[in-house]
Every structure is written in structure tokens, then in C-alpha cells.
Amino acid sequence: MHRQQRLAGAFRLFAHAGFAQGLAGHITARDPEWTDHFWVNPLGRHFSRIRVSDLLLVNRDGEIVIGDGPVNQAARDPRRDS
């Protein structure tokens, strides 16, 4: 939960600083327990409105494991293709 709280806070800080990328940007954080999974914001939610409950846990293929909502496929792990 600590990682998700920090990530949600980072989204709001980025928005406050003017770094929100409309509705398509993303920030990810690797999960500390499932190191091949990461937390990401749902596609279409402005950075200033991200809450912990909005975050999605996705695997390296970009499949949602926890959460509900569209995920930006640009946020998937690029190493999955290697």
C-alpha cells in the first residue's frame, strides 16, 4: 500500500507542476513483492484526480491483475519483447 500511496501522490505533484500529459500519460512503479508486475494509472484519468483506488497492477504483458479500467499499452514492460 505504501508504494501505491506514493505513486498516487506523485501523480498529483506532477499535475500541480504542469507535467500532466492530458489523458494519455503514465507513471509506473514496480511492485515490491511481485517484481515482474507494476502499478500504473488507468488511461483517461487526469493526473490530478488519481487516487490509490484508481491504480492498476499489471503484469509485464500489460494485463491487469488488480484494478479495473483501461490501461495504456505504452506502459507495458518493453523487455517482454526480448
C-alpha positions, 0 to 999 in steps of 0.5 A: 500500500505504501508504494501505491500511496506514493505513486498516487501522490506523485501523480498529483505533484506532477499535475500541480507542476504542469507535467500532466500529459492530458489523458494519455500519460503514465507513471509506473512503479514496480511492485515490491513483492511481485517484481515482474508486475507494476502499478500504473494509472488507468488511461483517461484519468487526469493526473490530478484526480488519481487516487490509490483506488484508481491504480492498476497492477499489471503484469509485464504483458500489460494485463491487469491483475488488480484494478479495473479500467483501461490501461495504456499499452505504452506502459507495458514492460518493453523487455517482454519483447526480448 
